[in-house]
Amino acid sequence: MNEETLLSIKEFSDFTGVNQSTLRYYDEIGLLPAASRGENNYRYYVPFQIIKLNYINVLIDLGVPLSAIKDMDLNRTPESVIRLLNQQEDKLNAKLNDLRTAYSIIHTYRKNILQGLAAHDGLIRVEELPDTRFVLGHINDFDFKNHITFYEEFIRFCKDADEQRINLRYPIGGYHNDIASFLKYSNRPDRYFSLDPLGNKIRPQGSYLVGYKQGYYGEFGNIAQQMNVYIKEHDLVCKGPVYVLYLLDEISITEPGHYLARISVSVSPRSKTKRVKV
């Protein structure tokens, strides 16, 4: 080998942009051995080795472990590289899905917290709410004779989450079939739901009567009665289910007594529901 073509490890590092400690490690594990050794066992490389280093760097950037890169180097073919690329694509797709989900969860909680900060305990008003997707759980079975509680049905909801493809990392809410159900048993929803934006159910955009109640899960005080009074006083007609969602919960609040729930039900003025006789 012509010594004039040899590069010291520092020169090869400067040439390739790979730090010297990494080059030493590659040499030690046999992934990229130095071309020769000089006095004091000093490592020397040849410019041609950048081709091998490029192969290593490309696969590292794709997340391939060094052990797999070394094994592939011994006997790689276009077919074996295709198989490796397919495997890495599957892994990256899974990571991308995790990242998209994490981003979505961040967006969902941030929106809830901001809405919670703009409200206060006992506030009741009509608001315009946007379309919101969610995943609905099984029908709850509150067996009053056997004293089935809020928590027991919630635990069942959580246990069935994987089977029903429900992501429990999203905020969880309570779903009442109608206003009558909420007024009768405000702390016993007919179902639970996950606020997953990829869900197959939609709370449609529109006008909603909204009540805010501070307190721990299921502790609604007399907010149901107050909302019912508001409905009568403003001559409103309630339509569809009631959604109970904690905008401020354990994610953003340390003291459970300061959690803030939003109860919402679609409403319209009663006058619009009356038909005019001709």
Contacts in CASP RR format, 6 or more apart in sequence:
PFRMAT RR
TARGET T0000
AUTHOR 0000-0000-0000
METHOD contacts of the structure
MODEL  1
MNEETLLSIKEFSDFTGVNQSTLRYYDEIGLLPAASRGENNYRYYVPFQI
IKLNYINVLIDLGVPLSAIKDMDLNRTPESVIRLLNQQEDKLNAKLNDLR
TAYSIIHTYRKNILQGLAAHDGLIRVEELPDTRFVLGHINDFDFKNHITF
YEEFIRFCKDADEQRINLRYPIGGYHNDIASFLKYSNRPDRYFSLDPLGN
KIRPQGSYLVGYKQGYYGEFGNIAQQMNVYIKEHDLVCKGPVYVLYLLDE
ISITEPGHYLARISVSVSPRSKTKRVKV
1 35 0 8 1.000
1 36 0 8 1.000
1 46 0 8 1.000
5 46 0 8 1.000
5 47 0 8 1.000
6 35 0 8 1.000
6 36 0 8 1.000
6 44 0 8 1.000
6 45 0 8 1.000
6 46 0 8 1.000
7 15 0 8 1.000
7 44 0 8 1.000
7 45 0 8 1.000
7 46 0 8 1.000
7 47 0 8 1.000
8 42 0 8 1.000
8 43 0 8 1.000
8 44 0 8 1.000
8 45 0 8 1.000
9 20 0 8 1.000
9 23 0 8 1.000
9 24 0 8 1.000
9 34 0 8 1.000
9 42 0 8 1.000
9 43 0 8 1.000
9 44 0 8 1.000
9 45 0 8 1.000
10 20 0 8 1.000
11 45 0 8 1.000
12 23 0 8 1.000
12 45 0 8 1.000
12 49 0 8 1.000
13 19 0 8 1.000
13 20 0 8 1.000
13 23 0 8 1.000
15 47 0 8 1.000
15 50 0 8 1.000
16 50 0 8 1.000
16 53 0 8 1.000
18 53 0 8 1.000
18 57 0 8 1.000
23 32 0 8 1.000
23 34 0 8 1.000
23 43 0 8 1.000
23 45 0 8 1.000
24 43 0 8 1.000
26 32 0 8 1.000
26 56 0 8 1.000
27 33 0 8 1.000
27 34 0 8 1.000
27 43 0 8 1.000
29 66 0 8 1.000
29 70 0 8 1.000
30 70 0 8 1.000
31 56 0 8 1.000
31 66 0 8 1.000
31 69 0 8 1.000
31 70 0 8 1.000
31 73 0 8 1.000
32 49 0 8 1.000
32 52 0 8 1.000
32 53 0 8 1.000
32 56 0 8 1.000
34 43 0 8 1.000
34 44 0 8 1.000
34 45 0 8 1.000
35 44 0 8 1.000
35 45 0 8 1.000
35 46 0 8 1.000
35 49 0 8 1.000
36 44 0 8 1.000
37 43 0 8 1.000
37 44 0 8 1.000
38 44 0 8 1.000
52 73 0 8 1.000
55 69 0 8 1.000
55 73 0 8 1.000
56 69 0 8 1.000
59 68 0 8 1.000
59 69 0 8 1.000
59 72 0 8 1.000
59 84 0 8 1.000
60 66 0 8 1.000
60 69 0 8 1.000
62 85 0 8 1.000
62 88 0 8 1.000
62 92 0 8 1.000
63 88 0 8 1.000
63 91 0 8 1.000
63 92 0 8 1.000
64 72 0 8 1.000
64 84 0 8 1.000
64 88 0 8 1.000
68 84 0 8 1.000
72 80 0 8 1.000
72 81 0 8 1.000
72 84 0 8 1.000
101 167 0 8 1.000
101 169 0 8 1.000
104 170 0 8 1.000
104 197 0 8 1.000
104 198 0 8 1.000
105 169 0 8 1.000
105 170 0 8 1.000
108 170 0 8 1.000
108 171 0 8 1.000
108 195 0 8 1.000
108 197 0 8 1.000
109 171 0 8 1.000
109 251 0 8 1.000
109 252 0 8 1.000
112 171 0 8 1.000
112 195 0 8 1.000
112 245 0 8 1.000
112 246 0 8 1.000
112 247 0 8 1.000
112 248 0 8 1.000
113 247 0 8 1.000
113 248 0 8 1.000
113 251 0 8 1.000
113 252 0 8 1.000
115 247 0 8 1.000
115 262 0 8 1.000
116 212 0 8 1.000
116 247 0 8 1.000
116 248 0 8 1.000
116 260 0 8 1.000
116 262 0 8 1.000
117 248 0 8 1.000
119 212 0 8 1.000
119 247 0 8 1.000
119 260 0 8 1.000
119 262 0 8 1.000
120 212 0 8 1.000
120 214 0 8 1.000
121 212 0 8 1.000
121 213 0 8 1.000
121 214 0 8 1.000
121 215 0 8 1.000
121 260 0 8 1.000
122 211 0 8 1.000
122 212 0 8 1.000
122 213 0 8 1.000
122 214 0 8 1.000
122 223 0 8 1.000
122 226 0 8 1.000
123 210 0 8 1.000
123 211 0 8 1.000
123 212 0 8 1.000
124 209 0 8 1.000
124 210 0 8 1.000
124 211 0 8 1.000
124 212 0 8 1.000
124 223 0 8 1.000
124 226 0 8 1.000
124 227 0 8 1.000
124 230 0 8 1.000
125 209 0 8 1.000
125 210 0 8 1.000
125 211 0 8 1.000
126 207 0 8 1.000
126 208 0 8 1.000
126 209 0 8 1.000
126 210 0 8 1.000
126 234 0 8 1.000
126 236 0 8 1.000
126 267 0 8 1.000
127 207 0 8 1.000
127 208 0 8 1.000
127 210 0 8 1.000
127 264 0 8 1.000
128 205 0 8 1.000
128 206 0 8 1.000
128 207 0 8 1.000
128 208 0 8 1.000
129 203 0 8 1.000
129 205 0 8 1.000
129 206 0 8 1.000
129 208 0 8 1.000
129 210 0 8 1.000
129 264 0 8 1.000
130 205 0 8 1.000
131 202 0 8 1.000
131 203 0 8 1.000
131 204 0 8 1.000
131 205 0 8 1.000
132 195 0 8 1.000
132 197 0 8 1.000
132 202 0 8 1.000
132 203 0 8 1.000
133 196 0 8 1.000
133 197 0 8 1.000
133 198 0 8 1.000
133 199 0 8 1.000
133 200 0 8 1.000
133 201 0 8 1.000
133 202 0 8 1.000
133 203 0 8 1.000
134 193 0 8 1.000
134 194 0 8 1.000
134 195 0 8 1.000
134 196 0 8 1.000
134 199 0 8 1.000
134 201 0 8 1.000
134 202 0 8 1.000
134 203 0 8 1.000
135 164 0 8 1.000
135 165 0 8 1.000
135 166 0 8 1.000
135 167 0 8 1.000
135 193 0 8 1.000
135 194 0 8 1.000
135 196 0 8 1.000
135 199 0 8 1.000
135 200 0 8 1.000
135 201 0 8 1.000
136 175 0 8 1.000
136 191 0 8 1.000
136 193 0 8 1.000
136 201 0 8 1.000
137 157 0 8 1.000
137 160 0 8 1.000
137 164 0 8 1.000
137 166 0 8 1.000
137 191 0 8 1.000
137 192 0 8 1.000
137 193 0 8 1.000
137 194 0 8 1.000
138 156 0 8 1.000
138 157 0 8 1.000
138 160 0 8 1.000
138 164 0 8 1.000
138 191 0 8 1.000
139 190 0 8 1.000
139 191 0 8 1.000
140 153 0 8 1.000
140 157 0 8 1.000
140 188 0 8 1.000
140 189 0 8 1.000
140 190 0 8 1.000
140 191 0 8 1.000
140 192 0 8 1.000
141 148 0 8 1.000
141 153 0 8 1.000
142 148 0 8 1.000
142 149 0 8 1.000
142 153 0 8 1.000
142 185 0 8 1.000
142 188 0 8 1.000
150 187 0 8 1.000
150 188 0 8 1.000
150 217 0 8 1.000
150 218 0 8 1.000
153 188 0 8 1.000
153 192 0 8 1.000
154 172 0 8 1.000
154 192 0 8 1.000
157 166 0 8 1.000
157 172 0 8 1.000
157 192 0 8 1.000
158 168 0 8 1.000
160 166 0 8 1.000
161 167 0 8 1.000
161 168 0 8 1.000
161 194 0 8 1.000
166 194 0 8 1.000
166 196 0 8 1.000
167 194 0 8 1.000
167 196 0 8 1.000
168 194 0 8 1.000
170 194 0 8 1.000
170 195 0 8 1.000
170 196 0 8 1.000
171 194 0 8 1.000
171 195 0 8 1.000
171 245 0 8 1.000
171 246 0 8 1.000
171 249 0 8 1.000
172 192 0 8 1.000
172 193 0 8 1.000
172 194 0 8 1.000
172 195 0 8 1.000
173 189 0 8 1.000
173 192 0 8 1.000
173 193 0 8 1.000
173 194 0 8 1.000
173 195 0 8 1.000
173 243 0 8 1.000
173 244 0 8 1.000
173 245 0 8 1.000
173 246 0 8 1.000
174 189 0 8 1.000
174 191 0 8 1.000
174 192 0 8 1.000
174 193 0 8 1.000
174 243 0 8 1.000
174 244 0 8 1.000
174 245 0 8 1.000
175 189 0 8 1.000
175 190 0 8 1.000
175 191 0 8 1.000
175 192 0 8 1.000
175 193 0 8 1.000
175 241 0 8 1.000
175 242 0 8 1.000
175 243 0 8 1.000
175 244 0 8 1.000
176 182 0 8 1.000
176 186 0 8 1.000
176 189 0 8 1.000
176 190 0 8 1.000
176 241 0 8 1.000
176 242 0 8 1.000
176 244 0 8 1.000
177 190 0 8 1.000
177 240 0 8 1.000
177 241 0 8 1.000
178 238 0 8 1.000
178 240 0 8 1.000
178 241 0 8 1.000
178 242 0 8 1.000
179 228 0 8 1.000
179 231 0 8 1.000
179 238 0 8 1.000
179 240 0 8 1.000
179 242 0 8 1.000
179 265 0 8 1.000
181 190 0 8 1.000
181 242 0 8 1.000
182 224 0 8 1.000
182 242 0 8 1.000
182 244 0 8 1.000
182 263 0 8 1.000
182 265 0 8 1.000
183 224 0 8 1.000
183 225 0 8 1.000
183 228 0 8 1.000
186 218 0 8 1.000
186 220 0 8 1.000
186 221 0 8 1.000
186 223 0 8 1.000
186 224 0 8 1.000
186 244 0 8 1.000
187 218 0 8 1.000
187 219 0 8 1.000
187 220 0 8 1.000
189 244 0 8 1.000
193 201 0 8 1.000
193 243 0 8 1.000
195 245 0 8 1.000
203 243 0 8 1.000
203 264 0 8 1.000
204 266 0 8 1.000
206 266 0 8 1.000
207 266 0 8 1.000
207 267 0 8 1.000
207 268 0 8 1.000
208 264 0 8 1.000
208 265 0 8 1.000
208 266 0 8 1.000
208 267 0 8 1.000
209 227 0 8 1.000
209 230 0 8 1.000
209 231 0 8 1.000
209 236 0 8 1.000
209 238 0 8 1.000
209 264 0 8 1.000
209 265 0 8 1.000
209 267 0 8 1.000
210 262 0 8 1.000
210 263 0 8 1.000
210 264 0 8 1.000
211 223 0 8 1.000
211 226 0 8 1.000
211 227 0 8 1.000
211 262 0 8 1.000
211 263 0 8 1.000
211 264 0 8 1.000
212 223 0 8 1.000
212 260 0 8 1.000
212 261 0 8 1.000
212 262 0 8 1.000
212 263 0 8 1.000
213 219 0 8 1.000
213 220 0 8 1.000
213 221 0 8 1.000
213 223 0 8 1.000
213 260 0 8 1.000
213 261 0 8 1.000
213 263 0 8 1.000
214 257 0 8 1.000
214 258 0 8 1.000
214 259 0 8 1.000
214 260 0 8 1.000
214 261 0 8 1.000
215 256 0 8 1.000
215 257 0 8 1.000
215 258 0 8 1.000
215 259 0 8 1.000
215 260 0 8 1.000
215 261 0 8 1.000
216 256 0 8 1.000
216 257 0 8 1.000
216 259 0 8 1.000
217 246 0 8 1.000
217 256 0 8 1.000
217 259 0 8 1.000
218 261 0 8 1.000
219 257 0 8 1.000
220 261 0 8 1.000
220 263 0 8 1.000
223 263 0 8 1.000
224 263 0 8 1.000
227 263 0 8 1.000
227 265 0 8 1.000
230 236 0 8 1.000
231 238 0 8 1.000
231 267 0 8 1.000
234 269 0 8 1.000
235 269 0 8 1.000
235 270 0 8 1.000
235 271 0 8 1.000
236 267 0 8 1.000
236 268 0 8 1.000
236 269 0 8 1.000
236 270 0 8 1.000
237 267 0 8 1.000
237 268 0 8 1.000
237 269 0 8 1.000
237 270 0 8 1.000
237 273 0 8 1.000
238 265 0 8 1.000
238 266 0 8 1.000
238 267 0 8 1.000
239 265 0 8 1.000
239 266 0 8 1.000
239 267 0 8 1.000
239 268 0 8 1.000
240 265 0 8 1.000
240 266 0 8 1.000
241 265 0 8 1.000
242 263 0 8 1.000
242 264 0 8 1.000
242 265 0 8 1.000
243 262 0 8 1.000
243 263 0 8 1.000
243 264 0 8 1.000
243 265 0 8 1.000
244 261 0 8 1.000
244 262 0 8 1.000
244 263 0 8 1.000
245 261 0 8 1.000
245 262 0 8 1.000
245 264 0 8 1.000
246 259 0 8 1.000
246 260 0 8 1.000
246 261 0 8 1.000
246 262 0 8 1.000
247 260 0 8 1.000
247 261 0 8 1.000
247 262 0 8 1.000
248 258 0 8 1.000
248 259 0 8 1.000
248 260 0 8 1.000
249 259 0 8 1.000
250 256 0 8 1.000
250 259 0 8 1.000
253 259 0 8 1.000
253 260 0 8 1.000
END
